[in-house]
Each structure stands twice: as structure tokens, then as C-alpha cells.
Amino acid sequence: MTNKRKLGRFSINPIGLGCMSLSQAYGPQPNEAASERLLHRALDLGCDFLDTAALYGEGHNETLVGRTLKARRREFTLASKCGFRVTPENPRLLDGSPAAIAETLDNSLRRLGLDHIDLYYLHRPDPKTPIEESVGALARAVWAGKIGAIGLSEVSAPQLRRAHAAHPIAALQTEYSLWTRNPEIAVLDACRDLGVTFVAFSPVARGFLAGAFARPRALGRDDIRFAMPRFQGDDFVRNQALYDPYKAIADAVGCTPAQLALAWLLHRDPGLVTIPGTHDIAHLEENMGANDVRLSAAQMAALDALVNQATVAGSRYNPAQQATVTTEEFA
């Protein structure tokens, strides 16, 4: 039986499901029927922490999750996000103002077909709005019964501390995996100090640590990795050299590469949870199997030495993407 982990007042499987890829980001969107089957299979497997956002598919993702799982609402903890506004000029306009948060939340509830969301994140910090004002708007939503807890995404440790002083923060979400170690600079320590659950997104390195690039492949412009430096040019060639020795460790452990990446995170921190995304049921089932993988201290050390901030080439975001986050960067 899977050992649950705590997120605020919720007790959840440490391997959840990031739902974004059911609506956008990683190539062609799957058909609705396939997405519905995957969501039901996730709950059948005990995957009880689902992560969506108002931004994903410009609302499609929330509509899909809400419609598909309406009859099974009691079986999972639901997270969604605000902080972006869609305008004719900009489909990803950062807006963490209280008015925008209130409007986005009401639209999220309508699309989901709910009157309450368990965990609601500020998707990105808005440089025009002090974090305390954004959190204040979310706190009012807690008091109104529209959300159960507040989360933040892609913020720095000082911003987390300021936000937590304004209202308790239940979760902080950012990218974390063997090849993205930025949370180790300061955010993980801040989460431990404050009792905030850390939620790792892209835990299999956007598919790289799952073997998605074991063979050469071209990325289309409908794939967000197309614009990410680690998947481009010489940086990608250097990174590909890491995969075969990484897979050799997975083979020695007796698990798949994706399971190894997830197991490393679960061993690394006994409090964090992960939200790998997929639109493939076989990959979903594979990911959930990571709960059963056990790693020795020597295996953890070998992984740490092989894939880390010094051995991975390229930034995780391009300059435009980087401008929307305030997470700490290695010198």
C-alpha cells in the first residue's frame, strides 16, 4: 500500500497527475475519449492528486477534468491555478491583481462545474502586484469557501516567506528533477522551515529521463520543448550523452528510466509530492509503479553524480520564459 504524504489538510499519493498535456504543450492534443479514459484510469490506480490550471488549453483542461470526473469528485484532491489572463494581444498576460484572481477563480469554478477547489495556486508571480496582494485575494477566496488552500508556483524563497506571512501557504510548485536542481538552492529549505509541501512538476525532465529522446526525434512548434535551450543544438547533444549511463543505473535497479527519476525524488525528500504528466495510459501505469522502487545510498549517490546542475547543458527556459519566474538560479 502506498504511503500517503501530507499537503495541508489533505493526504495524497506522492505521485499525482499533471493534466496539462491533455490540452496542450507536448505535441498534438489527444482526443477527448482517450483523455477521459486516462483520467479514470488514474483514479483507479490510486492517483488521487490532479493538477490543472485556467491557462491550460485556455480553459479546456479544467472543462475536461470537471466533466469527466464529476461523478468521482470525492476520490481525489484537485489543484488549479490563476495568475494569467488571455487578451487579444497576449494569450499569457501575467496578472496577479486581486480583480483578475477573483475573475479567474469564478471562471475556473464554472468550467470545473464546482463550487470549491481544494488547492488554488498563483501560477506565476506578477511583478506589477506585490505577492501579499495576490495572496490576500486568495485568502478572501478561502474565507468565502471557494478554495481550500493556497499554493504558489515558480516563486523564490523570499517571496514564499513574504506570502506565508500574509496567509499560510499549503504548497509551492516548481520544476524539480535530477536535471533541474534549482529548488535545492533555497526553496526546499524554506518549505521545510514553514511546513509547506513542495510539489515537483516535470519530474522526469520533460520526458528526457523517461527515454523520450533515446532515439533522435524532431520537435514540432506545438511542443514547448522546441523553445527550451536544453533540447536545442549543442546543449542537447551534450545532454543526450547522459542518457545511456543513466539508463544503465535504471537497468541495475530493475526499473524503467521514468520510474528511476520519480524514485530519486521520493527518496530525496520524504515530504515532497510529484505530478508527472502524460497522455498515455501505459506511461501513467509505469509512473505509478515508481512508488515501489527502492534505491540504496550508493545508487542515489551515483545518480547525483551523473545528472546535476554541472553536467546538464543549457538553461531550463529561454529568456522570455525565464522572465515570468523568480526561482533562484545557480551562479
Beta strands, then each sheet from edge to edge (+ up, - down):
strand 1: 5-7
strand 2: 10-12
strand 3: 17-18
strand 4: 49-51
strand 5: 77-82
strand 6: 84-85
strand 7: 93-94
strand 8: 117-122
strand 9: 147-153
strand 10: 171-175
strand 11: 197-201
strand 12: 273-274
sheet 1: 1+ 2-
sheet 2: 3+ 4+ 5+ 8+ 9+ 10+ 11+ 12+
sheet 3: 6+ 7-
end
